Amino acid sequence: MSNRQTETDVILIGAGIMSATLGTLLKELAPDWKITVFEKLASAGEESSNEWNNAGTGHAALCELNYTAEKPDGSIDISKAIVVNEHFQVSMQFWSYLVNSNLIRNPQDFIMPLPHMSLVQGEKDVAFLKKRFETMSKNPLFQGMEFSDDPKKLMEWIPLIMKDRTSNEPIAATKMDSGTDVNFGALTRMLFEHLKTKNVDIHYKHSVDDIKRTGDGAWELKIKNASGTVERHKAKFVFIGGGGGSLPLLQKSGIPEGKHIGGFPISGLFMVCNNPKVVAQHHAKVYGKAKVGAPPMSVPHLDTRFIDNKKSLLFGPFAGFSPKFLKTGSMFDLIGSVKPNNLLTMLAAGAKNLGLTKYLIQQLMLSKEKRMEELREFIPNAKSEDWDMLVAGQRVQVIKDTPAGKGTLQFGTEVVSAADGSIAALLGASPGASTAVSVMLEVIEKCFPQHLKAWEPKIKEMIPSFGLQLVEHPELIHEIRTSTARTLGLKKLKSVM
Ligand SMILES: Cc1cc2nc3c(=O)[nH]c(=O)nc-3n(C[C@H](O)[C@H](O)[C@H](O)COP(=O)(O)OP(=O)(O)OC[C@H]3O[C@@H](n4cnc5c(N)ncnc54)[C@H](O)[C@@H]3O)c2cc1C
């Protein structure tokens, strides 16, 4: 047993994009605060935030069909798409601030312009997409969206997908040139490099095993270090940014807000193209429609990616079932998360989601050839030898009791914090990394209300739209889009207003 002990203002658990973002925000708002980070792996951004573990979509609702639903009267509800887009604009503003202030450099190492497209087939879905386009393109956030059901035009936009297509079914797509591919792994590493220069103590190979409240209202963490000995570290504020590992730590904190919550792990798998000639023929993120019974995050998409200064092509993600909460987690994670206080919630969720569990297990069992069949719905002549399988990150979706019923599965992200704001955890993973800045601002608003008035001018300097709904300020949308595109080097962004 080591007797190493420290006391600090803030402890961030986990070195993923969420802790990286919160640490960076706090260092700008309260430069004198002492911040310490504990990460169980050997470096930053190795779990879900790693570039190969997620799809790298800058989720701005420009292509994801699951953010827009058809209402019973036939009209299209785009309210969720507006929220997702606004959150992404917040991230873009903060990243631009960091670049403009020279806190991070070379934005092209983490963000690249890339058209975002939605693609559907069949008369019914083409009619839906057209209606969706008509509704969205009238909204200032989505102006610039193009629609086409003309095979010639589509051949220009997506030659790899249109070539050798024999089906006579109607086909249509929308395209937004202002989409992005984001390397969240690179961004996470950049932010931790920056935090190091601001005297943030970052300890890798340090696994947080327990969290207990101390008599003076602070928190004491029991941490196993690289040599396996135990350390104890105290902080006034703790952020549990453990990704899939957050739920067990939240449970250990014992705060009432963390009770009656469970987690449902969903694994992911991508197909990666190993043939540069095929990779060169595609330049977009093309999102299709989710299969019946599939969870919303397993919408199939064919994505150009920019990783290590190289263009890649990924298809997926195929969802699957694994009881692990982290890619590097344990087979006992799921069972270990069942506690007396969430047992009924978990049982109710289990009973309700038998269909989903069956679907995920079936997905897990798919052979490579079966997965190729799904890929051929996008690339009709895709060859098996050109594609390899890649295990992606693990997501843990929140299960909780809601007005919709006991044990309801949630597909969003959720900040759970103690009433006194001394500890907060981030659960869930969708839309995920793209919304890191908004979600971490939510943590700040919930946990540091006493500082908000003093911090507001700085927050507005970093995020000019803070406190405003962009959709109600079209002139601000134009201004922000133009300036963030310039700063982040997204030169291909067409002027949209
Ligand atoms: C298949 C897939 C596709 C996705 N696609 C997208 C996308 O296209 N766009 C998008 O915006 N988002 C996407 N996401 C979601 C996004 O990846 C996550 O929301 C985001 O990376 C979560 O960041 P995080 O910092 O919370 O977690 P992580 O990046 O997982 O980091 C958590 C860290 O905490 C550490 N940790 C855990 N427990 C402990 C402990 N006890 N002690 C110390 N350290 C601990 C872990 O080792 C890890 O490094 C996707 C996710 C998946 C799985």
The ligand as an ORCA input file, in Angstrom:
! r2SCAN-3c Opt
* xyz 0 1
  C     -18.728      2.731    -32.832
  C     -18.801      4.156    -32.364
  C     -18.992      5.180    -33.291
  C     -19.079      6.502    -32.855
  N     -19.186      7.489    -33.791
  C     -19.201      8.776    -33.396
  C     -19.217      9.805    -34.375
  O     -19.202      9.539    -35.576
  N     -19.249     11.099    -33.943
  C     -19.274     11.404    -32.610
  O     -19.333     12.578    -32.300
  N     -19.238     10.448    -31.657
  C     -19.186      9.147    -32.017
  N     -19.126      8.152    -31.078
  C     -19.213      8.517    -29.644
  C     -17.885      9.037    -29.118
  O     -16.837      8.209    -29.517
  C     -17.974      9.115    -27.596
  O     -19.126      9.838    -27.214
  C     -16.788      9.829    -26.977
  O     -15.578      9.383    -27.511
  C     -16.818      9.599    -25.471
  O     -15.725     10.251    -24.898
  P     -15.377     10.022    -23.374
  O     -14.267     10.928    -23.063
  O     -16.623     10.117    -22.565
  O     -14.982      8.468    -23.291
  P     -13.658      7.681    -23.765
  O     -13.038      8.238    -24.972
  O     -14.066      6.239    -23.808
  O     -12.655      7.937    -22.573
  C     -12.885      7.427    -21.293
  C     -11.527      7.175    -20.673
  O     -11.695      6.848    -19.311
  C     -10.788      5.828    -18.971
  N     -11.301      5.148    -17.789
  C     -12.428      4.408    -17.680
  N     -12.573      3.946    -16.428
  C     -11.500      4.417    -15.720
  C     -11.077      4.268    -14.366
  N     -11.780      3.536    -13.488
  N      -9.922      4.865    -13.986
  C      -9.199      5.613    -14.866
  N      -9.547      5.767    -16.154
  C     -10.696      5.189    -16.585
  C     -10.761      4.954    -20.224
  O      -9.592      4.152    -20.269
  C     -10.805      6.002    -21.324
  O      -9.532      6.416    -21.744
  C     -19.007      6.822    -31.467
  C     -18.786      5.796    -30.538
  C     -18.668      4.481    -30.974
  C     -18.382      3.411    -29.977
*
